């Protein structure tokens, strides 16, 4: 399996805000993964602290390579 997390952080955000938002996303979804079947096709929308959609995580088939 391959875990893919994509998060869009606006270039207009200060670096400290970007770090805070990315840290929140990683903590939140890292703590909630046990609620999901880690099988291809599983995924969810990712929201920032203002509940705006900023990305998505998904489980896909592994290609056998660790390269992206």
mmCIF file of the N, C-alpha and C atoms, coordinates in Angstrom:
data_MODEL
# 
_entry.id   MODEL 
# 
loop_
_atom_site.group_PDB 
_atom_site.id 
_atom_site.type_symbol 
_atom_site.label_atom_id 
_atom_site.label_alt_id 
_atom_site.label_comp_id 
_atom_site.label_asym_id 
_atom_site.label_entity_id 
_atom_site.label_seq_id 
_atom_site.pdbx_PDB_ins_code 
_atom_site.Cartn_x 
_atom_site.Cartn_y 
_atom_site.Cartn_z 
_atom_site.occupancy 
_atom_site.B_iso_or_equiv 
_atom_site.pdbx_formal_charge 
_atom_site.auth_seq_id 
_atom_site.auth_comp_id 
_atom_site.auth_asym_id 
_atom_site.auth_atom_id 
_atom_site.pdbx_PDB_model_num 
ATOM 1   N N  . UNK A 1 1  ? 0.838   -1.168 0.000  1.00 0.00 ? 1  UNK A N  1 
ATOM 2   C CA . UNK A 1 1  ? 0.000   0.000  0.000  1.00 0.00 ? 1  UNK A CA 1 
ATOM 3   C C  . UNK A 1 1  ? 0.885   1.233  0.000  1.00 0.00 ? 1  UNK A C  1 
ATOM 4   N N  . UNK A 1 2  ? 0.306   2.329  -0.474 1.00 0.00 ? 2  UNK A N  1 
ATOM 5   C CA . UNK A 1 2  ? 1.003   3.608  -0.492 1.00 0.00 ? 2  UNK A CA 1 
ATOM 6   C C  . UNK A 1 2  ? 0.081   4.643  0.149  1.00 0.00 ? 2  UNK A C  1 
ATOM 7   N N  . UNK A 1 3  ? 0.591   5.381  1.124  1.00 0.00 ? 3  UNK A N  1 
ATOM 8   C CA . UNK A 1 3  ? -0.163  6.448  1.782  1.00 0.00 ? 3  UNK A CA 1 
ATOM 9   C C  . UNK A 1 3  ? 0.247   7.769  1.148  1.00 0.00 ? 3  UNK A C  1 
ATOM 10  N N  . UNK A 1 4  ? -0.732  8.511  0.633  1.00 0.00 ? 4  UNK A N  1 
ATOM 11  C CA . UNK A 1 4  ? -0.464  9.784  -0.038 1.00 0.00 ? 4  UNK A CA 1 
ATOM 12  C C  . UNK A 1 4  ? -1.210  10.892 0.702  1.00 0.00 ? 4  UNK A C  1 
ATOM 13  N N  . UNK A 1 5  ? -0.468  11.917 1.124  1.00 0.00 ? 5  UNK A N  1 
ATOM 14  C CA . UNK A 1 5  ? -1.055  13.081 1.784  1.00 0.00 ? 5  UNK A CA 1 
ATOM 15  C C  . UNK A 1 5  ? -0.680  14.314 0.982  1.00 0.00 ? 5  UNK A C  1 
ATOM 16  N N  . UNK A 1 6  ? -1.689  15.035 0.521  1.00 0.00 ? 6  UNK A N  1 
ATOM 17  C CA . UNK A 1 6  ? -1.449  16.280 -0.208 1.00 0.00 ? 6  UNK A CA 1 
ATOM 18  C C  . UNK A 1 6  ? -2.152  17.402 0.541  1.00 0.00 ? 6  UNK A C  1 
ATOM 19  N N  . UNK A 1 7  ? -1.382  18.442 0.871  1.00 0.00 ? 7  UNK A N  1 
ATOM 20  C CA . UNK A 1 7  ? -1.928  19.596 1.577  1.00 0.00 ? 7  UNK A CA 1 
ATOM 21  C C  . UNK A 1 7  ? -1.463  20.853 0.861  1.00 0.00 ? 7  UNK A C  1 
ATOM 22  N N  . UNK A 1 8  ? -2.395  21.722 0.524  1.00 0.00 ? 8  UNK A N  1 
ATOM 23  C CA . UNK A 1 8  ? -2.085  22.998 -0.118 1.00 0.00 ? 8  UNK A CA 1 
ATOM 24  C C  . UNK A 1 8  ? -2.000  24.081 0.941  1.00 0.00 ? 8  UNK A C  1 
ATOM 25  N N  . UNK A 1 9  ? -0.855  24.747 1.000  1.00 0.00 ? 9  UNK A N  1 
ATOM 26  C CA . UNK A 1 9  ? -0.656  25.865 1.915  1.00 0.00 ? 9  UNK A CA 1 
ATOM 27  C C  . UNK A 1 9  ? -0.418  27.101 1.048  1.00 0.00 ? 9  UNK A C  1 
ATOM 28  N N  . UNK A 1 10 ? -1.277  28.116 1.160  1.00 0.00 ? 10 UNK A N  1 
ATOM 29  C CA . UNK A 1 10 ? -1.102  29.307 0.318  1.00 0.00 ? 10 UNK A CA 1 
ATOM 30  C C  . UNK A 1 10 ? 0.266   29.950 0.510  1.00 0.00 ? 10 UNK A C  1 
ATOM 31  N N  . UNK A 1 11 ? 0.851   30.395 -0.588 1.00 0.00 ? 11 UNK A N  1 
ATOM 32  C CA . UNK A 1 11 ? 2.146   31.080 -0.536 1.00 0.00 ? 11 UNK A CA 1 
ATOM 33  C C  . UNK A 1 11 ? 2.066   32.390 0.244  1.00 0.00 ? 11 UNK A C  1 
ATOM 34  N N  . UNK A 1 12 ? 0.870   32.907 0.410  1.00 0.00 ? 12 UNK A N  1 
ATOM 35  C CA . UNK A 1 12 ? 0.690   34.177 1.108  1.00 0.00 ? 12 UNK A CA 1 
ATOM 36  C C  . UNK A 1 12 ? 0.718   34.029 2.629  1.00 0.00 ? 12 UNK A C  1 
ATOM 37  N N  . UNK A 1 13 ? 0.663   32.801 3.118  1.00 0.00 ? 13 UNK A N  1 
ATOM 38  C CA . UNK A 1 13 ? 0.687   32.564 4.563  1.00 0.00 ? 13 UNK A CA 1 
ATOM 39  C C  . UNK A 1 13 ? 2.100   32.747 5.112  1.00 0.00 ? 13 UNK A C  1 
ATOM 40  N N  . UNK A 1 14 ? 2.233   33.341 6.297  1.00 0.00 ? 14 UNK A N  1 
ATOM 41  C CA . UNK A 1 14 ? 3.563   33.399 6.923  1.00 0.00 ? 14 UNK A CA 1 
ATOM 42  C C  . UNK A 1 14 ? 4.070   31.983 7.199  1.00 0.00 ? 14 UNK A C  1 
ATOM 43  N N  . UNK A 1 15 ? 5.380   31.813 7.198  1.00 0.00 ? 15 UNK A N  1 
ATOM 44  C CA . UNK A 1 15 ? 5.970   30.488 7.417  1.00 0.00 ? 15 UNK A CA 1 
ATOM 45  C C  . UNK A 1 15 ? 5.503   29.883 8.731  1.00 0.00 ? 15 UNK A C  1 
ATOM 46  N N  . UNK A 1 16 ? 5.366   30.688 9.778  1.00 0.00 ? 16 UNK A N  1 
ATOM 47  C CA . UNK A 1 16 ? 4.939   30.150 11.080 1.00 0.00 ? 16 UNK A CA 1 
ATOM 48  C C  . UNK A 1 16 ? 3.519   29.602 11.009 1.00 0.00 ? 16 UNK A C  1 
ATOM 49  N N  . UNK A 1 17 ? 2.660   30.237 10.222 1.00 0.00 ? 17 UNK A N  1 
ATOM 50  C CA . UNK A 1 17 ? 1.292   29.742 10.053 1.00 0.00 ? 17 UNK A CA 1 
ATOM 51  C C  . UNK A 1 17 ? 1.297   28.432 9.286  1.00 0.00 ? 17 UNK A C  1 
ATOM 52  N N  . UNK A 1 18 ? 2.099   28.347 8.240  1.00 0.00 ? 18 UNK A N  1 
ATOM 53  C CA . UNK A 1 18 ? 2.187   27.121 7.446  1.00 0.00 ? 18 UNK A CA 1 
ATOM 54  C C  . UNK A 1 18 ? 2.658   25.960 8.315  1.00 0.00 ? 18 UNK A C  1 
ATOM 55  N N  . UNK A 1 19 ? 3.681   26.197 9.125  1.00 0.00 ? 19 UNK A N  1 
ATOM 56  C CA . UNK A 1 19 ? 4.196   25.141 10.009 1.00 0.00 ? 19 UNK A CA 1 
ATOM 57  C C  . UNK A 1 19 ? 3.118   24.724 11.004 1.00 0.00 ? 19 UNK A C  1 
ATOM 58  N N  . UNK A 1 20 ? 2.423   25.665 11.579 1.00 0.00 ? 20 UNK A N  1 
ATOM 59  C CA . UNK A 1 20 ? 1.367   25.359 12.558 1.00 0.00 ? 20 UNK A CA 1 
ATOM 60  C C  . UNK A 1 20 ? 0.248   24.539 11.910 1.00 0.00 ? 20 UNK A C  1 
ATOM 61  N N  . UNK A 1 21 ? -0.176  24.941 10.714 1.00 0.00 ? 21 UNK A N  1 
ATOM 62  C CA . UNK A 1 21 ? -1.255  24.215 10.029 1.00 0.00 ? 21 UNK A CA 1 
ATOM 63  C C  . UNK A 1 21 ? -0.820  22.810 9.620  1.00 0.00 ? 21 UNK A C  1 
ATOM 64  N N  . UNK A 1 22 ? 0.368   22.680 9.071  1.00 0.00 ? 22 UNK A N  1 
ATOM 65  C CA . UNK A 1 22 ? 0.845   21.346 8.678  1.00 0.00 ? 22 UNK A CA 1 
ATOM 66  C C  . UNK A 1 22 ? 1.015   20.449 9.900  1.00 0.00 ? 22 UNK A C  1 
ATOM 67  N N  . UNK A 1 23 ? 1.509   20.996 10.986 1.00 0.00 ? 23 UNK A N  1 
ATOM 68  C CA . UNK A 1 23 ? 1.650   20.216 12.223 1.00 0.00 ? 23 UNK A CA 1 
ATOM 69  C C  . UNK A 1 23 ? 0.294   19.727 12.711 1.00 0.00 ? 23 UNK A C  1 
ATOM 70  N N  . UNK A 1 24 ? -0.704  20.586 12.645 1.00 0.00 ? 24 UNK A N  1 
ATOM 71  C CA . UNK A 1 24 ? -2.049  20.218 13.070 1.00 0.00 ? 24 UNK A CA 1 
ATOM 72  C C  . UNK A 1 24 ? -2.604  19.088 12.201 1.00 0.00 ? 24 UNK A C  1 
ATOM 73  N N  . UNK A 1 25 ? -2.439  19.223 10.881 1.00 0.00 ? 25 UNK A N  1 
ATOM 74  C CA . UNK A 1 25 ? -2.930  18.187 9.956  1.00 0.00 ? 25 UNK A CA 1 
ATOM 75  C C  . UNK A 1 25 ? -2.274  16.848 10.278 1.00 0.00 ? 25 UNK A C  1 
ATOM 76  N N  . UNK A 1 26 ? -0.962  16.834 10.462 1.00 0.00 ? 26 UNK A N  1 
ATOM 77  C CA . UNK A 1 26 ? -0.254  15.579 10.731 1.00 0.00 ? 26 UNK A CA 1 
ATOM 78  C C  . UNK A 1 26 ? -0.670  14.973 12.069 1.00 0.00 ? 26 UNK A C  1 
ATOM 79  N N  . UNK A 1 27 ? -0.813  15.787 13.097 1.00 0.00 ? 27 UNK A N  1 
ATOM 80  C CA . UNK A 1 27 ? -1.253  15.278 14.411 1.00 0.00 ? 27 UNK A CA 1 
ATOM 81  C C  . UNK A 1 27 ? -2.657  14.708 14.322 1.00 0.00 ? 27 UNK A C  1 
ATOM 82  N N  . UNK A 1 28 ? -3.557  15.466 13.715 1.00 0.00 ? 28 UNK A N  1 
ATOM 83  C CA . UNK A 1 28 ? -4.953  15.061 13.647 1.00 0.00 ? 28 UNK A CA 1 
ATOM 84  C C  . UNK A 1 28 ? -5.124  13.753 12.886 1.00 0.00 ? 28 UNK A C  1 
ATOM 85  N N  . UNK A 1 29 ? -4.592  13.690 11.660 1.00 0.00 ? 29 UNK A N  1 
ATOM 86  C CA . UNK A 1 29 ? -4.787  12.490 10.847 1.00 0.00 ? 29 UNK A CA 1 
ATOM 87  C C  . UNK A 1 29 ? -3.944  11.327 11.337 1.00 0.00 ? 29 UNK A C  1 
ATOM 88  N N  . UNK A 1 30 ? -2.780  11.606 11.886 1.00 0.00 ? 30 UNK A N  1 
ATOM 89  C CA . UNK A 1 30 ? -1.979  10.531 12.468 1.00 0.00 ? 30 UNK A CA 1 
ATOM 90  C C  . UNK A 1 30 ? -2.706  9.862  13.616 1.00 0.00 ? 30 UNK A C  1 
ATOM 91  N N  . UNK A 1 31 ? -3.406  10.650 14.393 1.00 0.00 ? 31 UNK A N  1 
ATOM 92  C CA . UNK A 1 31 ? -4.155  10.119 15.532 1.00 0.00 ? 31 UNK A CA 1 
ATOM 93  C C  . UNK A 1 31 ? -5.448  9.437  15.160 1.00 0.00 ? 31 UNK A C  1 
ATOM 94  N N  . UNK A 1 32 ? -5.961  9.707  13.969 1.00 0.00 ? 32 UNK A N  1 
ATOM 95  C CA . UNK A 1 32 ? -7.248  9.141  13.561 1.00 0.00 ? 32 UNK A CA 1 
ATOM 96  C C  . UNK A 1 32 ? -7.163  8.000  12.560 1.00 0.00 ? 32 UNK A C  1 
ATOM 97  N N  . UNK A 1 33 ? -5.977  7.677  12.094 1.00 0.00 ? 33 UNK A N  1 
ATOM 98  C CA . UNK A 1 33 ? -5.864  6.626  11.084 1.00 0.00 ? 33 UNK A CA 1 
ATOM 99  C C  . UNK A 1 33 ? -6.389  5.280  11.558 1.00 0.00 ? 33 UNK A C  1 
ATOM 100 N N  . UNK A 1 34 ? -6.352  5.033  12.858 1.00 0.00 ? 34 UNK A N  1 
ATOM 101 C CA . UNK A 1 34 ? -6.831  3.734  13.356 1.00 0.00 ? 34 UNK A CA 1 
ATOM 102 C C  . UNK A 1 34 ? -8.331  3.537  13.118 1.00 0.00 ? 34 UNK A C  1 
ATOM 103 N N  . UNK A 1 35 ? -9.049  4.590  12.754 1.00 0.00 ? 35 UNK A N  1 
ATOM 104 C CA . UNK A 1 35 ? -10.478 4.498  12.464 1.00 0.00 ? 35 UNK A CA 1 
ATOM 105 C C  . UNK A 1 35 ? -10.761 4.039  11.032 1.00 0.00 ? 35 UNK A C  1 
ATOM 106 N N  . UNK A 1 36 ? -9.723  3.907  10.221 1.00 0.00 ? 36 UNK A N  1 
ATOM 107 C CA . UNK A 1 36 ? -9.895  3.624  8.797  1.00 0.00 ? 36 UNK A CA 1 
ATOM 108 C C  . UNK A 1 36 ? -9.259  2.296  8.403  1.00 0.00 ? 36 UNK A C  1 
ATOM 109 N N  . UNK A 1 37 ? -9.861  1.659  7.404  1.00 0.00 ? 37 UNK A N  1 
ATOM 110 C CA . UNK A 1 37 ? -9.252  0.473  6.806  1.00 0.00 ? 37 UNK A CA 1 
ATOM 111 C C  . UNK A 1 37 ? -8.121  0.966  5.916  1.00 0.00 ? 37 UNK A C  1 
ATOM 112 N N  . UNK A 1 38 ? -6.925  0.503  6.162  1.00 0.00 ? 38 UNK A N  1 
ATOM 113 C CA . UNK A 1 38 ? -5.795  0.930  5.339  1.00 0.00 ? 38 UNK A CA 1 
ATOM 114 C C  . UNK A 1 38 ? -5.730  0.047  4.097  1.00 0.00 ? 38 UNK A C  1 
ATOM 115 N N  . UNK A 1 39 ? -6.670  0.306  3.206  1.00 0.00 ? 39 UNK A N  1 
ATOM 116 C CA . UNK A 1 39 ? -6.798  -0.461 1.965  1.00 0.00 ? 39 UNK A CA 1 
ATOM 117 C C  . UNK A 1 39 ? -6.939  0.511  0.802  1.00 0.00 ? 39 UNK A C  1 
ATOM 118 N N  . UNK A 1 40 ? -6.486  0.116  -0.380 1.00 0.00 ? 40 UNK A N  1 
ATOM 119 C CA . UNK A 1 40 ? -6.609  0.993  -1.542 1.00 0.00 ? 40 UNK A CA 1 
ATOM 120 C C  . UNK A 1 40 ? -8.037  1.521  -1.692 1.00 0.00 ? 40 UNK A C  1 
ATOM 121 N N  . UNK A 1 41 ? -8.131  2.820  -1.963 1.00 0.00 ? 41 UNK A N  1 
ATOM 122 C CA . UNK A 1 41 ? -9.434  3.464  -2.115 1.00 0.00 ? 41 UNK A CA 1 
ATOM 123 C C  . UNK A 1 41 ? -9.870  4.239  -0.896 1.00 0.00 ? 41 UNK A C  1 
ATOM 124 N N  . UNK A 1 42 ? -9.285  3.938  0.259  1.00 0.00 ? 42 UNK A N  1 
ATOM 125 C CA . UNK A 1 42 ? -9.630  4.660  1.475  1.00 0.00 ? 42 UNK A CA 1 
ATOM 126 C C  . UNK A 1 42 ? -8.993  6.044  1.426  1.00 0.00 ? 42 UNK A C  1 
ATOM 127 N N  . UNK A 1 43 ? -9.706  7.039  1.913  1.00 0.00 ? 43 UNK A N  1 
ATOM 128 C CA . UNK A 1 43 ? -9.161  8.389  1.944  1.00 0.00 ? 43 UNK A CA 1 
ATOM 129 C C  . UNK A 1 43 ? -10.149 9.359  2.536  1.00 0.00 ? 43 UNK A C  1 
ATOM 130 N N  . UNK A 1 44 ? -9.682  10.546 2.816  1.00 0.00 ? 44 UNK A N  1 
ATOM 131 C CA . UNK A 1 44 ? -10.530 11.589 3.380  1.00 0.00 ? 44 UNK A CA 1 
ATOM 132 C C  . UNK A 1 44 ? -10.026 12.957 2.956  1.00 0.00 ? 44 UNK A C  1 
ATOM 133 N N  . UNK A 1 45 ? -10.908 13.911 3.008  1.00 0.00 ? 45 UNK A N  1 
ATOM 134 C CA . UNK A 1 45 ? -10.560 15.302 2.776  1.00 0.00 ? 45 UNK A CA 1 
ATOM 135 C C  . UNK A 1 45 ? -9.857  15.833 4.021  1.00 0.00 ? 45 UNK A C  1 
ATOM 136 N N  . UNK A 1 46 ? -8.878  16.709 3.827  1.00 0.00 ? 46 UNK A N  1 
ATOM 137 C CA . UNK A 1 46 ? -8.125  17.324 4.921  1.00 0.00 ? 46 UNK A CA 1 
ATOM 138 C C  . UNK A 1 46 ? -8.547  18.786 5.022  1.00 0.00 ? 46 UNK A C  1 
ATOM 139 N N  . UNK A 1 47 ? -8.807  19.240 6.255  1.00 0.00 ? 47 UNK A N  1 
ATOM 140 C CA . UNK A 1 47 ? -9.225  20.607 6.516  1.00 0.00 ? 47 UNK A CA 1 
ATOM 141 C C  . UNK A 1 47 ? -8.211  21.310 7.408  1.00 0.00 ? 47 UNK A C  1 
ATOM 142 N N  . UNK A 1 48 ? -8.113  22.642 7.255  1.00 0.00 ? 48 UNK A N  1 
ATOM 143 C CA . UNK A 1 48 ? -7.241  23.415 8.124  1.00 0.00 ? 48 UNK A CA 1 
ATOM 144 C C  . UNK A 1 48 ? -7.993  23.792 9.400  1.00 0.00 ? 48 UNK A C  1 
ATOM 145 N N  . UNK A 1 49 ? -7.374  24.598 10.254 1.00 0.00 ? 49 UNK A N  1 
ATOM 146 C CA . UNK A 1 49 ? -7.994  24.946 11.533 1.00 0.00 ? 49 UNK A CA 1 
ATOM 147 C C  . UNK A 1 49 ? -9.228  25.819 11.360 1.00 0.00 ? 49 UNK A C  1 
ATOM 148 N N  . UNK A 1 50 ? -9.389  26.425 10.188 1.00 0.00 ? 50 UNK A N  1 
ATOM 149 C CA . UNK A 1 50 ? -10.592 27.203 9.902  1.00 0.00 ? 50 UNK A CA 1 
ATOM 150 C C  . UNK A 1 50 ? -11.651 26.381 9.193  1.00 0.00 ? 50 UNK A C  1 
ATOM 151 N N  . UNK A 1 51 ? -11.474 25.064 9.158  1.00 0.00 ? 51 UNK A N  1 
ATOM 152 C CA . UNK A 1 51 ? -12.376 24.113 8.515  1.00 0.00 ? 51 UNK A CA 1 
ATOM 153 C C  . UNK A 1 51 ? -12.539 24.372 7.021  1.00 0.00 ? 51 UNK A C  1 
ATOM 154 N N  . UNK A 1 52 ? -11.444 24.842 6.395  1.00 0.00 ? 52 UNK A N  1 
ATOM 155 C CA . UNK A 1 52 ? -11.405 24.999 4.944  1.00 0.00 ? 52 UNK A CA 1 
ATOM 156 C C  . UNK A 1 52 ? -10.688 23.789 4.352  1.00 0.00 ? 52 UNK A C  1 
ATOM 157 N N  . UNK A 1 53 ? -11.207 23.276 3.250  1.00 0.00 ? 53 UNK A N  1 
ATOM 158 C CA . UNK A 1 53 ? -10.576 22.127 2.594  1.00 0.00 ? 53 UNK A CA 1 
ATOM 159 C C  . UNK A 1 53 ? -9.205  22.540 2.058  1.00 0.00 ? 53 UNK A C  1 
ATOM 160 N N  . UNK A 1 54 ? -8.165  21.789 2.465  1.00 0.00 ? 54 UNK A N  1 
ATOM 161 C CA . UNK A 1 54 ? -6.807  22.108 2.025  1.00 0.00 ? 54 UNK A CA 1 
ATOM 162 C C  . UNK A 1 54 ? -6.095  20.931 1.363  1.00 0.00 ? 54 UNK A C  1 
ATOM 163 N N  . UNK A 1 55 ? -6.738  19.788 1.319  1.00 0.00 ? 55 UNK A N  1 
ATOM 164 C CA . UNK A 1 55 ? -6.082  18.648 0.697  1.00 0.00 ? 55 UNK A CA 1 
ATOM 165 C C  . UNK A 1 55 ? -6.842  17.355 0.903  1.00 0.00 ? 55 UNK A C  1 
ATOM 166 N N  . UNK A 1 56 ? -6.096  16.273 0.770  1.00 0.00 ? 56 UNK A N  1 
ATOM 167 C CA . UNK A 1 56 ? -6.698  14.936 0.864  1.00 0.00 ? 56 UNK A CA 1 
ATOM 168 C C  . UNK A 1 56 ? -5.608  13.919 1.155  1.00 0.00 ? 56 UNK A C  1 
ATOM 169 N N  . UNK A 1 57 ? -5.986  12.866 1.862  1.00 0.00 ? 57 UNK A N  1 
ATOM 170 C CA . UNK A 1 57 ? -5.090  11.719 1.995  1.00 0.00 ? 57 UNK A CA 1 
ATOM 171 C C  . UNK A 1 57 ? -5.807  10.521 1.391  1.00 0.00 ? 57 UNK A C  1 
ATOM 172 N N  . UNK A 1 58 ? -5.021  9.614  0.828  1.00 0.00 ? 58 UNK A N  1 
ATOM 173 C CA . UNK A 1 58 ? -5.576  8.413  0.211  1.00 0.00 ? 58 UNK A CA 1 
ATOM 174 C C  . UNK A 1 58 ? -4.615  7.247  0.380  1.00 0.00 ? 58 UNK A C  1 
ATOM 175 N N  . UNK A 1 59 ? -5.184  6.068  0.318  1.00 0.00 ? 59 UNK A N  1 
ATOM 176 C CA . UNK A 1 59 ? -4.402  4.834  0.263  1.00 0.00 ? 59 UNK A CA 1 
ATOM 177 C C  . UNK A 1 59 ? -4.531  4.316  -1.164 1.00 0.00 ? 59 UNK A C  1 
ATOM 178 N N  . UNK A 1 60 ? -3.390  4.029  -1.788 1.00 0.00 ? 60 UNK A N  1 
ATOM 179 C CA . UNK A 1 60 ? -3.390  3.506  -3.152 1.00 0.00 ? 60 UNK A CA 1 
ATOM 180 C C  . UNK A 1 60 ? -2.596  2.199  -3.182 1.00 0.00 ? 60 UNK A C  1 
ATOM 181 N N  . UNK A 1 61 ? -2.631  1.552  -4.326 1.00 0.00 ? 61 UNK A N  1 
ATOM 182 C CA . UNK A 1 61 ? -1.822  0.353  -4.531 1.00 0.00 ? 61 UNK A CA 1 
ATOM 183 C C  . UNK A 1 61 ? -0.356  0.738  -4.510 1.00 0.00 ? 61 UNK A C  1 
ATOM 184 N N  . UNK A 1 62 ? 0.469   -0.086 -3.945 1.00 0.00 ? 62 UNK A N  1 
ATOM 185 C CA . UNK A 1 62 ? 1.894   0.144  -3.957 1.00 0.00 ? 62 UNK A CA 1 
ATOM 186 C C  . UNK A 1 62 ? 2.454   -0.203 -5.328 1.00 0.00 ? 62 UNK A C  1 
ATOM 187 N N  . UNK A 1 63 ? 3.375   0.617  -5.790 1.00 0.00 ? 63 UNK A N  1 
ATOM 188 C CA . UNK A 1 63 ? 3.993   0.363  -7.089 1.00 0.00 ? 63 UNK A CA 1 
ATOM 189 C C  . UNK A 1 63 ? 5.252   -0.501 -6.946 1.00 0.00 ? 63 UNK A C  1 
ATOM 190 N N  . UNK A 1 64 ? 5.620   -0.814 -5.716 1.00 0.00 ? 64 UNK A N  1 
ATOM 191 C CA . UNK A 1 64 ? 6.808   -1.615 -5.485 1.00 0.00 ? 64 UNK A CA 1 
ATOM 192 C C  . UNK A 1 64 ? 8.066   -0.772 -5.366 1.00 0.00 ? 64 UNK A C  1 
ATOM 193 N N  . UNK A 1 65 ? 7.930   0.520  -5.606 1.00 0.00 ? 65 UNK A N  1 
ATOM 194 C CA . UNK A 1 65 ? 9.058   1.435  -5.532 1.00 0.00 ? 65 UNK A CA 1 
ATOM 195 C C  . UNK A 1 65 ? 8.836   2.418  -4.388 1.00 0.00 ? 65 UNK A C  1 
ATOM 196 N N  . UNK A 1 66 ? 9.911   2.850  -3.747 1.00 0.00 ? 66 UNK A N  1 
ATOM 197 C CA . UNK A 1 66 ? 9.788   3.846  -2.676 1.00 0.00 ? 66 UNK A CA 1 
ATOM 198 C C  . UNK A 1 66 ? 9.950   5.246  -3.228 1.00 0.00 ? 66 UNK A C  1 
ATOM 199 N N  . UNK A 1 67 ? 10.201  5.378  -4.532 1.00 0.00 ? 67 UNK A N  1 
ATOM 200 C CA . UNK A 1 67 ? 10.307  6.702  -5.151 1.00 0.00 ? 67 UNK A CA 1 
ATOM 201 C C  . UNK A 1 67 ? 8.931   7.301  -5.314 1.00 0.00 ? 67 UNK A C  1 
ATOM 202 N N  . UNK A 1 68 ? 8.861   8.638  -5.308 1.00 0.00 ? 68 UNK A N  1 
ATOM 203 C CA . UNK A 1 68 ? 7.554   9.269  -5.514 1.00 0.00 ? 68 UNK A CA 1 
ATOM 204 C C  . UNK A 1 68 ? 7.283   9.540  -6.960 1.00 0.00 ? 68 UNK A C  1 
# 
